[in-house]
């Protein structure tokens, strides 16, 4: 996902062998207050965090199969991983988080699984509104909404309207997006440039992605030398 470092820099996490795009450090409008910055785990530095992190939540079904569980259990575990990533993003001062939850290709999955996922998305969004308001999280849902159940479309609109004035974290959920092209287009709408992103590779399946994995990705980004196409003499 080509996202830029300026002013909406991005970190992308893709599961397993998923790629993590870690953008260049940039000044962040409305930087986290000192009280929140003090919560940063070592060795993260508040002055060089990515502004925008994007994750593709992949590996839920494989996680479940490896444990002899139904795919629904993997998706529920993936939900918990997303909730933790949202919490950490806000606490650590990341300003925007995009989660790619359901691609156009996912419509070809078994009907019972698709129906479960649509119900899960609707339930998660509805149950999260109060918390989003309390934590200052603004929600946006992107993708081909015409294929989504009417009730999910309605819940998404209500959540977007209820949270539109929040400013602590911008959370974007991509549901029914059409593969690589839409990922790029969606990210370009959230970032002014698509150059100078970084890749981070992890074999961790999304349901297992937690604080240590997130920290590893961010520390990897902060440890890299950023040249922006300029060769040192």
SVG drawing of the C-alpha trace seen along z (x, -y; Angstrom):
<svg xmlns="http://www.w3.org/2000/svg" viewBox="-31 -20 61 50">
<polyline fill="none" stroke="black" stroke-width="0.4" points="0.0,0.0 1.9,-3.1 1.4,-5.7 3.6,-8.8 5.5,-10.2 4.2,-13.7 1.8,-14.9 -0.2,-11.7 2.6,-9.2 1.7,-5.5 2.7,-2.2 1.2,0.8 1.0,4.2 0.0,7.2 -0.4,10.6 1.5,13.4 4.3,12.6 2.2,9.5 4.1,6.4 4.2,3.5 4.6,0.1 6.3,-2.2 6.4,-5.8 8.9,-8.4 8.9,-10.4 6.9,-13.6 5.6,-16.3 2.1,-15.4 -0.7,-17.9 -2.3,-17.7 0.5,-15.6 -0.3,-13.4 -0.3,-15.2 2.6,-14.7 0.6,-12.4 0.0,-10.0 3.5,-10.4 4.8,-9.2 3.0,-5.9 5.3,-5.1 7.2,-1.8 10.9,-1.9 12.5,-2.4 9.7,-4.2 10.2,-7.9 7.3,-10.3 9.0,-12.6 9.3,-10.0 6.1,-7.9 4.2,-7.2 1.2,-9.4 -0.9,-6.7 -0.8,-2.9 -2.7,-0.6 -3.3,3.1 -4.7,5.9 -6.3,8.3 -5.3,11.6 -4.9,15.1 -8.0,15.4 -9.2,18.6 -5.7,20.2 -5.3,19.3 -8.6,21.1 -7.8,24.2 -4.5,24.6 -6.4,24.9 -9.2,27.1 -11.7,24.3 -14.4,22.9 -13.4,19.9 -15.8,17.8 -13.5,18.3 -10.6,16.9 -12.6,13.8 -13.6,13.2 -10.0,13.4 -9.1,11.0 -11.6,8.6 -9.8,8.6 -6.5,8.0 -8.0,5.0 -9.4,3.6 -5.9,3.9 -4.3,2.2 -6.8,-0.6 -6.1,-1.0 -2.4,-1.0 -2.5,-3.4 -4.5,-6.0 -2.3,-5.5 0.9,-5.8 -0.1,-8.9 -0.6,-7.4 -3.1,-9.7 -4.8,-7.4 -5.4,-3.7 -6.8,-1.9 -7.9,1.7 -8.6,3.7 -11.2,6.1 -13.0,7.7 -11.9,7.6 -14.1,8.0 -12.5,11.4 -13.8,12.5 -17.4,12.5 -16.5,15.9 -16.1,17.5 -18.8,19.9 -22.1,18.1 -22.3,18.9 -18.9,17.4 -19.7,14.2 -23.0,13.8 -21.2,14.3 -18.6,11.6 -21.3,9.1 -23.1,9.7 -19.8,9.3 -18.9,6.0 -22.4,4.7 -22.2,5.8 -18.7,4.5 -19.5,1.1 -22.7,0.8 -21.1,1.9 -18.1,-0.4 -19.9,-3.7 -20.0,-4.5 -16.4,-3.7 -15.4,-5.8 -17.2,-8.8 -15.6,-8.3 -12.1,-7.9 -12.4,-10.5 -12.2,-8.1 -13.6,-9.1 -14.9,-6.2 -15.0,-6.0 -16.1,-3.0 -14.9,-2.7 -15.4,-0.2 -18.3,0.9 -21.2,0.4 -23.8,1.4 -23.0,5.1 -23.3,4.8 -26.5,5.7 -28.7,2.6 -28.6,2.9 -24.8,2.8 -24.8,-0.3 -27.2,-2.0 -25.1,-1.2 -22.0,-2.4 -23.6,-5.7 -24.9,-6.2 -21.4,-5.5 -19.8,-7.9 -22.2,-10.6 -22.0,-10.1 -18.2,-10.2 -17.5,-12.8 -16.3,-15.5 -13.8,-13.2 -10.1,-14.0 -8.0,-11.7 -7.7,-8.9 -9.1,-8.5 -10.2,-4.9 -11.0,-3.7 -12.5,-0.3 -12.3,1.0 -15.1,3.5 -15.8,4.9 -12.7,3.2 -11.5,4.5 -8.1,5.7 -4.8,3.9 -6.1,1.1 -8.7,0.0 -6.2,0.4 -3.9,-2.1 -6.8,-4.5 -8.1,-4.3 -4.8,-5.1 -4.1,-7.9 -7.3,-9.5 -5.8,-9.4 -2.3,-10.4 -1.1,-13.2 1.7,-11.2 2.4,-7.6 6.2,-7.6 8.9,-6.8 7.0,-4.1 8.9,-1.2 8.1,2.5 8.2,4.7 7.6,8.4 6.1,10.6 4.9,14.2 2.4,13.5 -1.2,14.3 -3.5,11.4 -5.3,12.9 -1.9,13.3 -0.8,9.7 -0.4,7.9 1.6,5.2 5.0,6.9 4.4,7.2 3.2,3.7 6.1,2.4 8.6,4.4 7.2,2.8 7.3,-0.7 10.8,-0.3 12.0,1.1 10.7,-2.0 12.3,-4.4 15.6,-2.6 15.8,-3.1 17.7,-5.9 15.4,-8.0 17.0,-9.5 13.9,-10.3 15.7,-9.6 18.7,-11.8 22.1,-10.1 24.6,-11.1 27.9,-12.4"/>
</svg>
